[in-house]
């Protein structure tokens, strides 16, 4: 099946550059991209995939968070204490 698609100049330049560096044709690159896109859309994202960018992002503390939860929350919302 043949399909024609008009691409913005910027996208076409990026596609050409990608194909040149990976030594594949534009048709092959587009086929691969569509397969990935359609496969990803067919499978709903897992809770982990949805939140993975935020996991472990709070690096403002040190030590064991589980043991120091109350203290860390106090410091975060009230301010540091002398305990």
N, CA, C and O atoms as a printed pandas DataFrame, in Angstrom:
     atom_number atom_name residue_name chain_id  residue_number  x_coord  y_coord  z_coord
0              1         N          UNK        A               1    0.844   -1.177    0.000
1              2        CA          UNK        A               1    0.000    0.000    0.000
2              3         C          UNK        A               1    0.888    1.238    0.000
3              4         O          UNK        A               1    1.865    1.302    0.746
4              5         N          UNK        A               2    0.568    2.184   -0.800
5              6        CA          UNK        A               2    1.320    3.424   -0.887
6              7         C          UNK        A               2    0.540    4.533   -0.217
7              8         O          UNK        A               2   -0.659    4.693   -0.447
8              9         N          UNK        A               3    1.225    5.295    0.613
9             10        CA          UNK        A               3    0.611    6.421    1.305
10            11         C          UNK        A               3    1.528    7.628    1.118
11            12         O          UNK        A               3    2.748    7.507    1.230
12            13         N          UNK        A               4    0.953    8.771    0.838
13            14        CA          UNK        A               4    1.737   10.001    0.714
14            15         C          UNK        A               4    1.446   10.892    1.907
15            16         O          UNK        A               4    0.298   11.051    2.320
16            17         N          UNK        A               5    2.494   11.461    2.446
17            18        CA          UNK        A               5    2.348   12.344    3.608
18            19         C          UNK        A               5    3.197   13.588    3.379
19            20         O          UNK        A               5    4.350   13.489    2.958
20            21         N          UNK        A               6    2.638   14.742    3.652
21            22        CA          UNK        A               6    3.410   15.983    3.571
22            23         C          UNK        A               6    3.985   16.263    4.958
23            24         O          UNK        A               6    3.264   16.282    5.956
24            25         N          UNK        A               7    5.288   16.479    4.995
25            26        CA          UNK        A               7    5.967   16.753    6.259
26            27         C          UNK        A               7    6.443   18.197    6.289
27            28         O          UNK        A               7    6.833   18.741    5.256
28            29         N          UNK        A               8    6.415   18.826    7.460
29            30        CA          UNK        A               8    7.029   20.151    7.577
30            31         C          UNK        A               8    8.524   20.039    7.263
31            32         O          UNK        A               8    9.131   18.990    7.479
32            33         N          UNK        A               9    9.106   21.114    6.759
33            34        CA          UNK        A               9   10.521   21.102    6.384
34            35         C          UNK        A               9   11.423   20.621    7.510
35            36         O          UNK        A               9   12.335   19.823    7.294
36            37         N          UNK        A              10   11.161   21.109    8.697
37            38        CA          UNK        A              10   11.985   20.741    9.855
38            39         C          UNK        A              10   11.939   19.232   10.096
39            40         O          UNK        A              10   12.969   18.603   10.340
40            41         N          UNK        A              11   10.753   18.664   10.027
41            42        CA          UNK        A              11   10.587   17.220   10.246
42            43         C          UNK        A              11   11.283   16.432    9.144
43            44         O          UNK        A              11   11.903   15.401    9.406
44            45         N          UNK        A              12   11.179   16.916    7.924
45            46        CA          UNK        A              12   11.834   16.232    6.810
46            47         C          UNK        A              12   13.355   16.259    6.969
47            48         O          UNK        A              12   14.024   15.264    6.692
48            49         N          UNK        A              13   13.901   17.389    7.411
49            50        CA          UNK        A              13   15.349   17.475    7.652
50            51         C          UNK        A              13   15.774   16.506    8.749
51            52         O          UNK        A              13   16.789   15.820    8.619
52            53         N          UNK        A              14   14.992   16.449    9.835
53            54        CA          UNK        A              14   15.313   15.530   10.930
54            55         C          UNK        A              14   15.249   14.079   10.455
55            56         O          UNK        A              14   16.099   13.264   10.814
56            57         N          UNK        A              15   14.246   13.765    9.655
57            58        CA          UNK        A              15   14.100   12.414    9.117
58            59         C          UNK        A              15   15.291   12.060    8.226
59            60         O          UNK        A              15   15.856   10.972    8.341
60            61         N          UNK        A              16   15.662   12.967    7.353
61            62        CA          UNK        A              16   16.810   12.725    6.472
62            63         C          UNK        A              16   18.080   12.502    7.270
63            64         O          UNK        A              16   18.855   11.593    6.973
64            65         N          UNK        A              17   18.292   13.320    8.271
65            66        CA          UNK        A              17   19.481   13.188    9.112
66            67         C          UNK        A              17   19.490   11.852    9.850
67            68         O          UNK        A              17   20.520   11.182    9.922
68            69         N          UNK        A              18   18.337   11.470   10.398
69            70        CA          UNK        A              18   18.213   10.196   11.109
70            71         C          UNK        A              18   18.515    9.030   10.171
71            72         O          UNK        A              18   19.269    8.121   10.516
72            73         N          UNK        A              19   17.919    9.071    8.987
73            74        CA          UNK        A              19   18.097    7.976    8.025
74            75         C          UNK        A              19   19.543    7.870    7.570
75            76         O          UNK        A              19   20.067    6.769    7.400
76            77         N          UNK        A              20   20.181    9.002    7.373
77            78        CA          UNK        A              20   21.582    9.002    6.963
78            79         C          UNK        A              20   22.471    8.394    8.047
79            80         O          UNK        A              20   23.343    7.574    7.758
80            81         N          UNK        A              21   22.244    8.801    9.292
81            82        CA          UNK        A              21   23.092    8.308   10.380
82            83         C          UNK        A              21   22.832    6.840   10.713
83            84         O          UNK        A              21   23.733    6.150   11.189
84            85         N          UNK        A              22   21.616    6.355   10.472
85            86        CA          UNK        A              22   21.284    4.957   10.763
86            87         C          UNK        A              22   21.323    4.075    9.512
87            88         O          UNK        A              22   21.068    2.873    9.575
88            89         N          UNK        A              23   21.647    4.697    8.375
89            90        CA          UNK        A              23   21.775    3.977    7.097
90            91         C          UNK        A              23   20.528    3.168    6.746
91            92         O          UNK        A              23   20.606    1.988    6.402
92            93         N          UNK        A              24   19.378    3.834    6.842
93            94        CA          UNK        A              24   18.123    3.214    6.428
94            95         C          UNK        A              24   17.364    4.183    5.529
95            96         O          UNK        A              24   17.644    5.381    5.519
96            97         N          UNK        A              25   16.412    3.663    4.784
97            98        CA          UNK        A              25   15.612    4.527    3.909
98            99         C          UNK        A              25   14.568    5.275    4.727
99           100         O          UNK        A              25   14.237    4.895    5.850
100          101         N          UNK        A              26   14.064    6.344    4.134
101          102        CA          UNK        A              26   12.995    7.100    4.799
102          103         C          UNK        A              26   11.766    6.215    4.998
103          104         O          UNK        A              26   11.113    6.274    6.040
104          105         N          UNK        A              27   11.458    5.397    3.993
105          106        CA          UNK        A              27   10.299    4.499    4.096
106          107         C          UNK        A              27   10.457    3.550    5.279
107          108         O          UNK        A              27    9.511    3.331    6.035
108          109         N          UNK        A              28   11.650    2.989    5.437
109          110        CA          UNK        A              28   11.887    2.055    6.539
110          111         C          UNK        A              28   11.771    2.763    7.885
111          112         O          UNK        A              28   11.184    2.224    8.823
112          113         N          UNK        A              29   12.324    3.958    7.980
113          114        CA          UNK        A              29   12.247    4.718    9.236
114          115         C          UNK        A              29   10.793    5.031    9.592
115          116         O          UNK        A              29   10.392    4.915   10.750
116          117         N          UNK        A              30   10.026    5.420    8.609
117          118        CA          UNK        A              30    8.614    5.751    8.849
118          119         C          UNK        A              30    7.834    4.508    9.251
119          120         O          UNK        A              30    6.990    4.567   10.145
120          121         N          UNK        A              31    8.113    3.374    8.592
121          122        CA          UNK        A              31    7.445    2.113    8.964
122          123         C          UNK        A              31    7.755    1.759   10.419
123          124         O          UNK        A              31    6.855    1.418   11.186
124          125         N          UNK        A              32    9.033    1.841   10.793
125          126        CA          UNK        A              32    9.428    1.513   12.167
126          127         C          UNK        A              32    8.759    2.447   13.170
127          128         O          UNK        A              32    8.279    2.009   14.215
128          129         N          UNK        A              33    8.730    3.735   12.842
129          130        CA          UNK        A              33    8.118    4.712   13.747
130          131         C          UNK        A              33    6.628    4.441   13.923
131          132         O          UNK        A              33    6.112    4.508   15.039
132          133         N          UNK        A              34    5.936    4.136   12.830
133          134        CA          UNK        A              34    4.503    3.837   12.912
134          135         C          UNK        A              34    4.238    2.568   13.711
135          136         O          UNK        A              34    3.305    2.517   14.513
136          137         N          UNK        A              35    5.053    1.552   13.493
137          138        CA          UNK        A              35    4.881    0.316   14.254
138          139         C          UNK        A              35    5.047    0.561   15.749
139          140         O          UNK        A              35    4.257    0.069   16.555
140          141         N          UNK        A              36    6.083    1.329   16.121
141          142        CA          UNK        A              36    6.285    1.651   17.540
142          143         C          UNK        A              36    5.122    2.458   18.097
143          144         O          UNK        A              36    4.627    2.179   19.189
144          145         N          UNK        A              37    4.693    3.457   17.341
145          146        CA          UNK        A              37    3.593    4.315   17.776
146          147         C          UNK        A              37    2.313    3.520   17.972
147          148         O          UNK        A              37    1.647    3.647   18.999
148          149         N          UNK        A              38    1.972    2.700   16.988
149          150        CA          UNK        A              38    0.730    1.935   17.069
150          151         C          UNK        A              38    0.801    0.850   18.136
151          152         O          UNK        A              38   -0.195    0.585   18.810
152          153         N          UNK        A              39    1.954    0.222   18.301
153          154        CA          UNK        A              39    2.127   -0.790   19.337
154          155         C          UNK        A              39    2.005   -0.158   20.720
155          156         O          UNK        A              39    1.358   -0.711   21.609
156          157         N          UNK        A              40    2.632    1.002   20.894
157          158        CA          UNK        A              40    2.584    1.693   22.194
158          159         C          UNK        A              40    1.158    2.134   22.515
159          160         O          UNK        A              40    0.726    2.044   23.665
160          161         N          UNK        A              41    0.433    2.605   21.522
161          162        CA          UNK        A              41   -0.942    3.059   21.738
162          163         C          UNK        A              41   -1.873    1.902   22.049
163          164         O          UNK        A              41   -2.877    2.088   22.737
164          165         N          UNK        A              42   -1.560    0.712   21.556
165          166        CA          UNK        A              42   -2.413   -0.452   21.781
166          167         C          UNK        A              42   -2.310   -0.946   23.218
167          168         O          UNK        A              42   -3.264   -1.513   23.752
168          169         N          UNK        A              43   -1.151   -0.731   23.848
169          170        CA          UNK        A              43   -0.940   -1.189   25.220
170          171         C          UNK        A              43   -1.056    0.004   26.169
171          172         O          UNK        A              43   -0.294    0.963   26.041
172          173         N          UNK        A              44   -1.978   -0.035   27.103
173          174        CA          UNK        A              44   -2.056    1.076   28.051
174          175         C          UNK        A              44   -0.796    1.112   28.918
175          176         O          UNK        A              44   -0.227    0.072   29.253
176          177         N          UNK        A              45   -0.384    2.290   29.263
177          178        CA          UNK        A              45    0.803    2.455   30.096
178          179         C          UNK        A              45    0.546    1.903   31.496
179          180         O          UNK        A              45   -0.548    2.043   32.041
180          181         N          UNK        A              46    1.561    1.281   32.061
181          182        CA          UNK        A              46    1.453    0.759   33.422
182          183         C          UNK        A              46    1.590    1.932   34.397
183          184         O          UNK        A              46    2.096    2.988   34.015
184          185         N          UNK        A              47    1.154    1.768   35.634
185          186        CA          UNK        A              47    1.337    2.831   36.615
186          187         C          UNK        A              47    2.818    3.228   36.743
187          188         O          UNK        A              47    3.136    4.406   36.906
188          189         N          UNK        A              48    3.708    2.248   36.669
189          190        CA          UNK        A              48    5.132    2.569   36.756
190          191         C          UNK        A              48    5.562    3.465   35.593
191          192         O          UNK        A              48    6.256    4.460   35.804
192          193         N          UNK        A              49    5.157    3.122   34.370
193          194        CA          UNK        A              49    5.537    3.907   33.202
194          195         C          UNK        A              49    5.007    5.337   33.302
195          196         O          UNK        A              49    5.678    6.282   32.887
196          197         N          UNK        A              50    3.813    5.492   33.850
197          198        CA          UNK        A              50    3.233    6.825   33.990
198          199         C          UNK        A              50    3.982    7.681   35.007
199          200         O          UNK        A              50    4.074    8.897   34.837
200          201         N          UNK        A              51    4.517    7.065   36.059
201          202        CA          UNK        A              51    5.146    7.844   37.119
202          203         C          UNK        A              51    6.648    7.772   37.187
203          204         O          UNK        A              51    7.244    8.394   38.066
204          205         N          UNK        A              52    7.300    7.023   36.277
205          206        CA          UNK        A              52    8.734    6.765   36.412
206          207         C          UNK        A              52    9.590    8.023   36.397
207          208         O          UNK        A              52   10.667    8.024   36.993
208          209         N          UNK        A              53    9.159    9.090   35.742
209          210        CA          UNK        A              53    9.955   10.316   35.724
210          211         C          UNK        A              53    9.986   11.007   37.085
211          212         O          UNK        A              53   10.914   11.760   37.380
212          213         N          UNK        A              54    8.986   10.753   37.904
213          214        CA          UNK        A              54    8.939   11.398   39.213
214          215         C          UNK        A              54    9.513   10.564   40.342
215          216         O          UNK        A              54    9.769   11.095   41.423
216          217         N          UNK        A              55    9.720    9.278   40.123
217          218        CA          UNK        A              55   10.231    8.420   41.176
218          219         C          UNK        A              55   11.659    8.798   41.527
219          220         O          UNK        A              55   12.521    8.900   40.654
220          221         N          UNK        A              56   11.896    9.004   42.804
221          222        CA          UNK        A              56   13.253    9.307   43.254
222          223         C          UNK        A              56   13.700   10.710   42.911
223          224         O          UNK        A              56   14.890   11.012   42.994
224          225         N          UNK        A              57   12.781   11.570   42.530
225          226        CA          UNK        A              57   13.183   12.908   42.103
226          227         C          UNK        A              57   13.491   13.846   43.267
227          228         O          UNK        A              57   14.139   14.874   43.073
228          229         N          UNK        A              58   13.032   13.505   44.481
229          230        CA          UNK        A              58   13.306   14.361   45.638
230          231         C          UNK        A              58   14.642   13.975   46.242
231          232         O          UNK        A              58   14.737   13.012   47.004
232          233         N          UNK        A              59   15.655   14.719   45.903
233          234        CA          UNK        A              59   17.006   14.434   46.393
234          235         C          UNK        A              59   17.425   15.453   47.464
235          236         O          UNK        A              59   18.616   15.667   47.690
236          237         N          UNK        A              60   16.448   16.072   48.111
237          238        CA          UNK        A              60   16.752   17.124   49.071
238          239         C          UNK        A              60   17.098   16.587   50.457
239          240         O          UNK        A              60   17.299   17.382   51.375
240          241         N          UNK        A              61   17.172   15.294   50.641
241          242        CA          UNK        A              61   17.447   14.706   51.943
242          243         C          UNK        A              61   18.500   13.620   51.809
243          244         O          UNK        A              61   18.865   13.213   50.707
244          245         N          UNK        A              62   18.969   13.169   52.936
245          246        CA          UNK        A              62   19.891   12.035   52.920
246          247         C          UNK        A              62   19.452   11.065   54.006
247          248         O          UNK        A              62   18.706   11.442   54.910
248          249         N          UNK        A              63   19.895    9.856   53.925
249          250        CA          UNK        A              63   19.542    8.876   54.944
250          251         C          UNK        A              63   18.331    8.054   54.567
251          252         O          UNK        A              63   17.870    8.071   53.426
252          253         N          UNK        A              64   17.833    7.344   55.541
253          254        CA          UNK        A              64   16.719    6.420   55.340
254          255         C          UNK        A              64   15.397    7.167   55.468
255          256         O          UNK        A              64   15.034    7.613   56.556
256          257         N          UNK        A              65   14.690    7.301   54.373
257          258        CA          UNK        A              65   13.421    8.039   54.373
258          259         C          UNK        A              65   12.386    7.335   55.240
259          260         O          UNK        A              65   11.638    7.996   55.960
260          261         N          UNK        A              66   12.328    6.009   55.184
261          262        CA          UNK        A              66   11.318    5.267   55.935
262          263         C          UNK        A              66   11.473    5.488   57.434
263          264         O          UNK        A              66   10.471    5.608   58.139
264          265         N          UNK        A              67   12.690    5.543   57.933
265          266        CA          UNK        A              67   12.909    5.729   59.370
266          267         C          UNK        A              67   12.711    7.177   59.801
267          268         O          UNK        A              67   12.382    7.444   60.956
268          269         N          UNK        A              68   12.910    8.106   58.881
269          270        CA          UNK        A              68   12.882    9.524   59.240
270          271         C          UNK        A              68   11.712   10.291   58.624
271          272         O          UNK        A              68   11.798   11.506   58.448
272          273         N          UNK        A              69   10.638    9.606   58.301
273          274        CA          UNK        A              69    9.523   10.233   57.602
274          275         C          UNK        A              69    8.954   11.430   58.353
275          276         O          UNK        A              69    8.784   12.502   57.770
276          277         N          UNK        A              70    8.660   11.260   59.637
277          278        CA          UNK        A              70    8.057   12.363   60.404
278          279         C          UNK        A              70    8.990   13.560   60.457
279          280         O          UNK        A              70    8.554   14.697   60.279
280          281         N          UNK        A              71   10.256   13.315   60.696
281          282        CA          UNK        A              71   11.225   14.392   60.780
282          283         C          UNK        A              71   11.363   15.106   59.431
283          284         O          UNK        A              71   11.405   16.336   59.380
284          285         N          UNK        A              72   11.431   14.346   58.356
285          286        CA          UNK        A              72   11.560   14.945   57.026
286          287         C          UNK        A              72   10.341   15.789   56.678
287          288         O          UNK        A              72   10.476   16.870   56.105
288          289         N          UNK        A              73    9.150   15.300   57.024
289          290        CA          UNK        A              73    7.934   16.069   56.757
290          291         C          UNK        A              73    7.895   17.348   57.595
291          292         O          UNK        A              73    7.513   18.410   57.104
292          293         N          UNK        A              74    8.296   17.233   58.867
293          294        CA          UNK        A              74    8.358   18.410   59.733
294          295         C          UNK        A              74    9.279   19.469   59.124
295          296         O          UNK        A              74    8.917   20.643   59.040
296          297         N          UNK        A              75   10.463   19.046   58.703
297          298        CA          UNK        A              75   11.432   19.972   58.110
298          299         C          UNK        A              75   10.890   20.592   56.832
299          300         O          UNK        A              75   11.112   21.772   56.562
300          301         N          UNK        A              76   10.195   19.808   56.065
301          302        CA          UNK        A              76    9.671   20.277   54.778
302          303         C          UNK        A              76    8.576   21.323   54.967
303          304         O          UNK        A              76    8.550   22.330   54.258
304          305         N          UNK        A              77    7.664   21.088   55.926
305          306        CA          UNK        A              77    6.498   21.950   56.056
306          307         C          UNK        A              77    6.576   22.975   57.185
307          308         O          UNK        A              77    5.941   24.026   57.097
308          309         N          UNK        A              78    7.322   22.700   58.220
309          310        CA          UNK        A              78    7.378   23.612   59.362
310          311         C          UNK        A              78    8.720   24.337   59.417
311          312         O          UNK        A              78    8.791   25.502   59.810
312          313         N          UNK        A              79    9.737   23.669   59.038
313          314        CA          UNK        A              79   11.085   24.213   59.146
314          315         C          UNK        A              79   11.921   23.271   59.975
315          316         O          UNK        A              79   11.375   22.405   60.660
316          317         N          UNK        A              80   13.212   23.413   59.934
317          318        CA          UNK        A              80   14.099   22.515   60.662
318          319         C          UNK        A              80   13.927   22.697   62.156
319          320         O          UNK        A              80   13.754   23.815   62.640
320          321         N          UNK        A              81   13.976   21.583   62.887
321          322        CA          UNK        A              81   13.883   21.595   64.354
322          323         C          UNK        A              81   15.208   21.222   64.940
323          324         O          UNK        A              81   16.096   20.754   64.228
324          325         N          UNK        A              82   15.360   21.421   66.228
325          326        CA          UNK        A              82   16.622   21.137   66.900
326          327         C          UNK        A              82   16.705   19.720   67.421
327          328         O          UNK        A              82   17.644   19.408   68.154
328          329         N          UNK        A              83   15.791   18.864   67.090
329          330        CA          UNK        A              83   15.791   17.484   67.594
330          331         C          UNK        A              83   16.876   16.671   66.990
331          332         O          UNK        A              83   17.012   15.489   67.308
